[in-house]
Amino acid sequence: MAQRPDGEQPELTGWVLVRMVVREFVRDVRHPTPLTVRYLRCDGCGQVTAHSTDRRLYTIDMARRDITAPPPEAVCDACGHAQPRTVGDEVPVDVTVTCAGTRYRRFGSRRSRRPCGHQFAVPAAAPAVLCPWCATDQPNPARRQPQR
């Protein structure tokens, strides 16, 4: 087989492409990856909340043919406020929580009856936590007041 001079691999087509897509789909179903959840003190609501999405706004200047992109902003899941990330802005995690939510079904739109049960670390200062595996909002058990 002849090698390309620039060292690039040929683009996959036909059944090779179908096999690769099916292989990646089966791997994603069998070994799902958790959602990235960061706990930051929100500038909008003032609480330690989960920030699972980022937002980036691009500015396009057609006259100068210039595109500027500031750093991504973390979006608060509780109030929707976007704030720029800074060094050391994540609240340290110090409590391990076991999820009490239910998973999404692999195929379908409803949740399963099967409990999630994954353990994940959260800060004790957060009033509510978000499970990175099943995306269920639940109260933080570390914040519950002891009963007298």
N, CA, C and O of each residue as an XYZ file, in Angstrom:
592
protein
N       0.848     -1.181      0.000
C       0.000      0.000      0.000
C       0.886      1.235      0.000
O       1.871      1.302      0.736
N       0.545      2.179     -0.801
C       1.348      3.401     -0.922
C       1.072      4.326      0.265
O      -0.072      4.484      0.690
N       2.116      4.920      0.783
C       2.004      5.882      1.884
C       1.804      7.276      1.328
O       2.366      7.630      0.292
N       1.007      8.056      2.015
C       0.847      9.448      1.630
C       2.086     10.218      2.035
O       2.663      9.941      3.087
N       2.510     11.172      1.233
C       3.744     11.896      1.564
C       3.637     12.757      2.817
O       4.641     12.968      3.497
N       2.446     13.260      3.139
C       2.306     14.125      4.312
C       2.046     13.339      5.594
O       1.960     13.941      6.664
N       1.918     12.016      5.521
C       1.756     11.186      6.709
C       0.338     11.121      7.249
O       0.130     10.560      8.325
N      -0.647     11.673      6.547
C      -2.032     11.650      7.014
C      -2.674     10.305      6.710
O      -2.328      9.649      5.728
N      -3.602      9.905      7.551
C      -4.357      8.688      7.324
C      -5.480      8.980      6.331
O      -6.026     10.083      6.341
N      -5.837      8.023      5.475
C      -6.955      8.262      4.567
C      -8.267      8.350      5.340
O      -8.417      7.738      6.398
N      -9.211      9.114      4.805
C     -10.508      9.280      5.462
C     -11.307      7.989      5.340
O     -11.361      7.378      4.273
N     -11.932      7.578      6.455
C     -12.688      6.330      6.469
C     -13.999      6.502      5.717
O     -14.673      7.524      5.848
N     -14.354      5.493      4.930
C     -15.604      5.507      4.176
C     -16.194      4.107      4.163
O     -15.522      3.138      4.515
N     -17.433      4.007      3.764
C     -18.094      2.720      3.571
C     -18.264      1.938      4.858
O     -18.576      2.504      5.905
N     -18.054      0.607      4.769
C     -18.269     -0.275      5.910
C     -17.246     -0.063      7.011
O     -17.533     -0.335      8.177
N     -16.072      0.412      6.669
C     -15.064      0.694      7.692
C     -15.567      1.810      8.606
O     -15.406      1.732      9.824
N     -16.169      2.840      8.031
C     -16.737      3.939      8.819
C     -17.896      3.452      9.684
O     -18.006      3.835     10.848
N     -18.767      2.601      9.112
C     -19.914      2.077      9.863
C     -19.432      1.247     11.049
O     -19.950      1.399     12.156
N     -18.446      0.369     10.834
C     -17.898     -0.439     11.919
C     -17.313      0.426     13.029
O     -17.511      0.140     14.210
N     -16.590      1.490     12.653
C     -15.982      2.367     13.646
C     -17.054      3.095     14.469
O     -16.919      3.214     15.687
N     -18.112      3.581     13.819
C     -19.182      4.294     14.522
C     -19.912      3.354     15.472
O     -20.206      3.730     16.606
N     -20.209      2.134     15.022
C     -20.894      1.160     15.877
C     -20.004      0.781     17.051
O     -20.495      0.659     18.173
N     -18.716      0.592     16.824
C     -17.790      0.234     17.896
C     -17.734      1.339     18.959
O     -17.751      1.048     20.155
N     -17.666      2.601     18.528
C     -17.639      3.704     19.488
C     -18.961      3.826     20.244
O     -18.959      4.132     21.436
N     -20.095      3.590     19.567
C     -21.399      3.657     20.226
C     -21.517      2.579     21.303
O     -21.962      2.861     22.415
N     -21.123      1.352     20.979
C     -21.201      0.257     21.955
C     -20.291      0.547     23.139
O     -20.666      0.274     24.280
N     -19.106      1.095     22.896
C     -18.198      1.422     23.986
C     -18.793      2.508     24.891
O     -18.669      2.428     26.113
N     -19.438      3.525     24.298
C     -20.054      4.585     25.098
C     -21.221      4.071     25.922
O     -21.445      4.551     27.033
N     -21.973      3.099     25.400
C     -23.097      2.536     26.150
C     -22.588      1.677     27.306
O     -23.131      1.735     28.410
N     -21.554      0.886     27.057
C     -21.032     -0.007     28.096
C     -20.200      0.708     29.147
O     -20.222      0.326     30.316
N     -19.475      1.731     28.751
C     -18.587      2.450     29.670
C     -18.866      3.952     29.587
O     -18.091      4.686     28.975
N     -19.958      4.418     30.191
C     -20.277      5.847     30.091
C     -19.278      6.680     30.894
O     -18.692      6.208     31.868
N     -19.101      7.904     30.472
C     -18.222      8.825     31.184
C     -19.075      9.791     32.002
O     -20.146     10.195     31.549
N     -18.625     10.165     33.189
C     -19.426     11.061     34.023
C     -19.394     12.496     33.508
O     -18.483     12.901     32.786
N     -20.410     13.245     33.901
C     -20.512     14.657     33.596
C     -19.490     15.424     34.427
O     -19.286     15.100     35.597
N     -18.850     16.425     33.851
C     -17.900     17.242     34.597
C     -18.678     18.276     35.408
O     -19.340     19.146     34.841
N     -18.598     18.178     36.729
C     -19.311     19.097     37.617
C     -18.285     19.786     38.514
O     -17.509     19.132     39.210
N     -18.297     21.120     38.482
C     -17.425     21.909     39.346
C     -18.292     22.654     40.354
O     -19.384     23.117     40.025
N     -17.804     22.764     41.568
C     -18.536     23.496     42.603
C     -17.807     24.807     42.851
O     -16.670     24.823     43.324
N     -18.486     25.921     42.522
C     -17.924     27.265     42.665
C     -18.878     28.106     43.508
O     -20.076     27.828     43.570
N     -18.338     29.130     44.152
C     -19.198     30.096     44.838
C     -19.714     31.049     43.778
O     -18.939     31.780     43.161
N     -21.027     31.043     43.565
C     -21.658     31.832     42.500
C     -21.675     33.309     42.870
O     -21.998     33.670     44.002
N     -21.325     34.160     41.912
C     -21.389     35.605     42.129
C     -22.827     36.112     42.053
O     -23.128     37.188     42.570
N     -23.716     35.355     41.419
C     -25.107     35.776     41.266
C     -25.957     35.493     42.489
O     -26.616     36.393     43.009
N     -25.950     34.234     42.961
C     -26.805     33.873     44.100
C     -26.024     33.786     45.410
O     -26.640     33.714     46.473
N     -24.694     33.789     45.369
C     -23.882     33.808     46.578
C     -23.716     32.469     47.272
O     -23.151     32.417     48.364
N     -24.190     31.385     46.675
C     -24.081     30.070     47.295
C     -23.051     29.227     46.553
O     -22.676     29.541     45.423
N     -22.602     28.164     47.193
C     -21.748     27.185     46.520
C     -22.679     26.261     45.745
O     -23.459     25.513     46.335
N     -22.590     26.319     44.428
C     -23.500     25.553     43.585
C     -22.729     24.786     42.526
O     -21.552     25.048     42.278
N     -23.407     23.842     41.912
C     -22.820     23.059     40.826
C     -22.786     23.902     39.556
O     -23.747     24.604     39.240
N     -21.693     23.829     38.848
C     -21.532     24.488     37.556
C     -21.145     23.393     36.562
O     -19.982     22.992     36.514
N     -22.100     22.903     35.772
C     -21.832     21.786     34.868
C     -21.708     22.219     33.412
O     -21.386     21.392     32.559
N     -21.954     23.494     33.105
C     -21.827     23.961     31.726
C     -20.934     25.188     31.672
O     -20.770     25.912     32.654
N     -20.370     25.395     30.507
C     -19.548     26.577     30.244
C     -20.162     27.355     29.099
O     -20.882     26.807     28.264
N     -19.861     28.654     29.078
C     -20.370     29.517     28.008
C     -19.217     30.358     27.497
O     -18.397     30.840     28.279
N     -19.154     30.531     26.202
C     -18.131     31.377     25.605
C     -18.810     32.239     24.552
O     -19.493     31.723     23.668
N     -18.624     33.543     24.645
C     -19.211     34.478     23.693
C     -18.114     34.984     22.763
O     -17.080     35.475     23.216
N     -18.345     34.860     21.476
C     -17.384     35.324     20.485
C     -17.820     36.686     19.965
O     -19.014     36.940     19.806
N     -16.856     37.561     19.700
C     -17.114     38.865     19.112
C     -16.470     38.885     17.736
O     -15.271     38.639     17.604
N     -17.267     39.178     16.707
C     -16.772     39.206     15.342
C     -16.864     40.633     14.830
O     -17.942     41.227     14.806
N     -15.724     41.180     14.419
C     -15.663     42.523     13.848
C     -15.416     42.362     12.352
O     -14.303     42.049     11.929
N     -16.458     42.576     11.555
C     -16.363     42.344     10.116
C     -15.468     43.375      9.434
O     -14.800     43.050      8.454
N     -15.442     44.613      9.933
C     -14.641     45.652      9.291
C     -13.147     45.340      9.394
O     -12.405     45.507      8.426
N     -12.713     44.889     10.562
C     -11.293     44.587     10.758
C     -10.969     43.117     10.536
O      -9.807     42.721     10.626
N     -11.991     42.294     10.243
C     -11.825     40.848     10.073
C     -11.141     40.246     11.291
O     -10.118     39.569     11.195
N     -11.749     40.522     12.441
C     -11.161     40.107     13.708
C     -12.193     39.317     14.511
O     -13.363     39.691     14.586
N     -11.738     38.228     15.102
C     -12.583     37.421     15.984
C     -11.890     37.373     17.339
O     -10.725     36.988     17.435
N     -12.619     37.769     18.396
C     -12.067     37.697     19.750
C     -12.921     36.749     20.572
O     -14.145     36.708     20.447
N     -12.237     35.988     21.419
C     -12.932     35.030     22.273
C     -12.374     35.134     23.680
O     -11.229     34.750     23.921
N     -13.166     35.650     24.616
C     -12.684     35.689     25.998
C     -12.651     34.274     26.583
O     -13.182     33.348     25.972
N     -12.046     34.095     27.737
C     -12.040     32.758     28.355
C     -13.469     32.276     28.630
O     -14.375     33.094     28.790
N     -13.676     30.960     28.685
C     -15.030     30.451     28.947
C     -15.513     30.841     30.342
O     -14.724     30.982     31.275
N     -16.823     31.011     30.458
C     -17.445     31.370     31.728
C     -18.235     30.174     32.245
O     -18.926     29.504     31.476
N     -18.137     29.905     33.536
C     -18.896     28.829     34.163
C     -20.311     29.324     34.445
O     -20.492     30.427     34.961
N     -21.311     28.515     34.110
C     -22.718     28.884     34.278
C     -23.282     28.146     35.488
O     -23.179     26.923     35.580
N     -23.877     28.892     36.413
C     -24.470     28.331     37.621
C     -25.730     27.538     37.256
O     -26.589     28.037     36.528
N     -25.837     26.310     37.759
C     -27.014     25.491     37.485
C     -28.243     25.967     38.256
O     -29.370     25.687     37.848
N     -28.045     26.680     39.360
C     -29.175     27.119     40.186
C     -29.821     28.395     39.644
O     -31.044     28.461     39.522
N     -29.003     29.419     39.315
C     -29.583     30.704     38.919
C     -29.282     31.096     37.475
O     -29.880     32.044     36.965
N     -28.372     30.393     36.803
C     -28.067     30.700     35.409
C     -27.060     31.808     35.222
O     -26.819     32.228     34.091
N     -26.459     32.299     36.303
C     -25.474     33.381     36.219
C     -24.152     32.837     35.678
O     -23.682     31.789     36.119
N     -23.553     33.551     34.723
C     -22.265     33.142     34.161
C     -21.173     34.017     34.764
O     -21.309     35.238     34.841
N     -20.099     33.381     35.186
C     -18.982     34.116     35.774
C     -17.682     33.581     35.206
O     -17.568     32.385     34.934
N     -16.687     34.467     35.020
C     -15.401     33.995     34.496
C     -14.665     33.157     35.529
O     -14.770     33.392     36.733
N     -13.922     32.180     35.036
C     -13.137     31.328     35.927
C     -11.882     32.070     36.363
O     -11.303     32.837     35.594
N     -11.469     31.836     37.605
C     -10.223     32.390     38.126
C      -9.423     31.258     38.759
O      -9.952     30.175     39.012
N      -8.171     31.514     39.005
C      -7.313     30.508     39.619
C      -7.758     30.289     41.059
O      -7.905     31.251     41.813
N      -7.972     29.051     41.445
C      -8.358     28.723     42.812
C      -9.801     29.026     43.151
O     -10.124     29.189     44.328
N     -10.692     29.109     42.154
C     -12.092     29.442     42.451
C     -12.935     28.228     42.821
O     -14.052     28.394     43.312
N     -12.439     27.019     42.601
C     -13.215     25.833     42.967
C     -13.166     25.614     44.474
O     -12.114     25.734     45.102
N     -14.322     25.292     45.036
C     -14.424     25.009     46.465
C     -13.918     23.586     46.684
O     -14.343     22.677     45.971
N     -13.020     23.363     47.651
C     -12.495     22.008     47.842
C     -13.580     21.030     48.291
O     -14.461     21.369     49.081
N     -13.491     19.811     47.765
C     -14.465     18.774     48.113
C     -13.984     18.049     49.360
O     -12.801     17.735     49.490
N     -14.920     17.783     50.284
C     -14.533     17.159     51.542
C     -15.539     16.136     52.055
O     -15.358     15.592     53.144
N     -16.594     15.865     51.293
C     -17.618     14.909     51.720
C     -17.895     13.951     50.558
O     -17.995     14.380     49.409
N     -18.019     12.668     50.857
C     -18.397     11.684     49.846
C     -19.882     11.388     49.985
O     -20.367     11.080     51.073
N     -20.601     11.486     48.863
C     -22.051     11.303     48.847
C     -22.382     10.101     47.970
O     -21.770      9.909     46.919
N     -23.346      9.295     48.400
C     -23.868      8.210     47.578
C     -25.161      8.685     46.937
O     -26.061      9.155     47.632
N     -25.261      8.568     45.633
C     -26.416      9.086     44.896
C     -27.671      8.287     45.230
O     -27.654      7.057     45.275
N     -28.757      9.016     45.462
C     -30.048      8.395     45.757
C     -31.000      8.495     44.571
O     -32.162      8.105     44.676
N     -30.519      9.014     43.446
C     -31.358      9.190     42.266
C     -31.478      7.917     41.452
O     -30.945      6.869     41.820
N     -32.185      8.026     40.342
C     -32.344      6.895     39.426
C     -31.698      7.249     38.094
O     -31.660      8.411     37.690
N     -31.192      6.223     37.425
C     -30.486      6.423     36.165
C     -31.452      6.652     35.011
O     -32.639      6.339     35.093
N     -30.904      7.208     33.933
C     -31.646      7.240     32.678
C     -31.563      5.870     32.051
O     -30.570      5.162     32.217
N     -32.607      5.490     31.328
C     -32.561      4.228     30.600
C     -31.574      4.374     29.448
O     -31.376      5.472     28.927
N     -30.973      3.295     29.064
C     -30.032      3.359     27.945
C     -30.748      3.751     26.664
O     -30.237      4.546     25.875
N     -31.928      3.191     26.462
C     -32.719      3.536     25.293
C     -34.099      3.911     25.785
O     -34.738      3.141     26.502
N     -34.560      5.080     25.407
C     -35.852      5.565     25.871
C     -35.691      6.926     26.513
O     -34.578      7.434     26.649
N     -36.799      7.508     26.904
C     -36.752      8.868     27.420
C     -37.018      8.957     28.917
O     -36.809     10.015     29.512
N     -37.466      7.889     29.530
C     -37.789      7.944     30.957
C     -36.651      7.406     31.796
O     -35.733      6.765     31.284
N     -36.718      7.674     33.094
C     -35.714      7.159     34.011
C     -36.035      5.724     34.409
O     -37.190      5.298     34.389
N     -35.012      5.006     34.763
C     -35.151      3.623     35.196
C     -35.600      3.586     36.657
O     -35.502      4.589     37.364
N     -36.087      2.443     37.103
C     -36.409      2.290     38.530
C     -35.170      1.915     39.326
O     -35.168      1.993     40.555
N     -34.147      1.520     38.647
C     -32.907      1.078     39.277
C     -32.161      2.278     39.871
O     -31.954      3.270     39.172
N     -31.755      2.212     41.136
C     -31.044      3.347     41.734
C     -29.650      3.501     41.153
O     -29.040      2.531     40.705
N     -29.151      4.731     41.166
C     -27.826      5.011     40.621
C     -26.738      4.428     41.525
O     -25.975      3.567     41.088
N     -26.657      4.884     42.779
C     -25.739      4.320     43.758
C     -24.280      4.692     43.619
O     -23.462      4.191     44.390
N     -23.904      5.553     42.671
C     -22.511      5.957     42.536
C     -22.111      6.875     43.688
O     -22.938      7.620     44.213
N     -20.857      6.816     44.071
C     -20.329      7.708     45.102
C     -19.475      8.775     44.433
O     -18.713      8.488     43.511
N     -19.612     10.010     44.910
C     -18.840     11.115     44.358
C     -18.568     12.122     45.463
O     -19.288     12.178     46.460
N     -17.523     12.915     45.275
C     -17.103     13.877     46.292
C     -17.707     15.247     46.008
O     -17.750     15.694     44.862
N     -18.177     15.910     47.074
C     -18.771     17.246     46.979
C     -18.295     18.078     48.152
O     -17.855     17.523     49.159
N     -18.372     19.416     48.046
C     -18.062     20.244     49.206
C     -19.217     20.239     50.205
O     -20.381     20.162     49.813
N     -18.895     20.320     51.481
C     -19.932     20.318     52.519
C     -20.754     21.605     52.499
O     -21.875     21.623     53.007
N     -20.216     22.686     51.921
C     -20.918     23.970     51.909
C     -22.024     24.044     50.859
O     -22.832     24.972     50.896
N     -22.082     23.103     49.934
C     -23.094     23.145     48.879
C     -24.440     22.679     49.425
O     -24.521     21.595     50.003
N     -25.511     23.480     49.253
C     -26.825     23.059     49.744
C     -27.443     21.936     48.905
O     -28.209     21.125     49.426
N     -27.118     21.885     47.624
C     -27.625     20.825     46.741
C     -26.471     20.327     45.885
O     -25.567     21.090     45.545
N     -26.505     19.046     45.538
C     -25.435     18.455     44.744
C     -26.025     17.847     43.476
O     -27.221     17.563     43.405
N     -25.179     17.654     42.489
C     -25.574     17.092     41.208
C     -24.741     15.843     40.958
O     -23.512     15.904     40.943
N     -25.406     14.718     40.762
C     -24.702     13.462     40.499
C     -24.112     13.514     39.086
O     -24.843     13.763     38.128
N     -22.807     13.283     38.940
C     -22.221     13.331     37.601
C     -22.578     12.141     36.725
O     -22.338     12.175     35.519
N     -23.146     11.089     37.304
C     -23.485      9.898     36.522
C     -24.917      9.917     36.016
O     -25.166      9.544     34.870
N     -25.874     10.348     36.852
C     -27.272     10.316     36.405
C     -27.888     11.719     36.308
O     -29.057     11.847     35.945
N     -27.124     12.765     36.623
C     -27.567     14.164     36.529
C     -28.802     14.442     37.372
O     -29.692     15.177     36.943
N     -28.867     13.861     38.569
C     -29.969     14.075     39.482
C     -29.576     15.119     40.517
O     -28.540     14.992     41.169
N     -30.408     16.162     40.669
C     -30.214     17.135     41.743
C     -30.764     16.541     43.022
O     -31.858     15.976     43.030
N     -30.006     16.668     44.109
C     -30.452     16.145     45.397
C     -29.858     16.983     46.515
O     -28.809     17.599     46.328
N     -30.500     17.020     47.665
C     -29.954     17.798     48.775
C     -28.659     17.170     49.282
O     -28.483     15.953     49.231
N     -27.760     18.015     49.769
C     -26.486     17.545     50.285
C     -26.706     16.968     51.680
O     -27.143     17.700     52.569
N     -26.422     15.685     51.909
C     -26.651     15.111     53.234
C     -25.748     15.696     54.304
O     -26.074     15.607     55.488
N     -24.634     16.285     53.932
C     -23.736     16.892     54.923
C     -24.326     18.179     55.500
O     -23.927     18.603     56.585
N     -25.275     18.812     54.787
C     -25.875     20.072     55.246
C     -27.088     19.849     56.134
O     -27.610     20.814     56.693
N     -27.556     18.621     56.285
C     -28.735     18.367     57.103
C     -28.412     18.649     58.568
O     -27.332     18.325     59.063
N     -29.368     19.256     59.236
C     -29.201     19.585     60.653
C     -29.482     18.347     61.498
O     -30.458     17.643     61.237
N     -28.663     18.065     62.490
C     -28.959     16.927     63.369
C     -30.267     17.156     64.139
O     -30.536     18.254     64.628
N     -31.061     16.103     64.230
C     -32.339     16.222     64.948
C     -32.106     16.064     66.439
O     -31.257     15.289     66.879
N     -32.873     16.811     67.197
C     -32.721     16.798     68.651
C     -33.753     15.953     69.286
O     -33.778     15.825     70.510
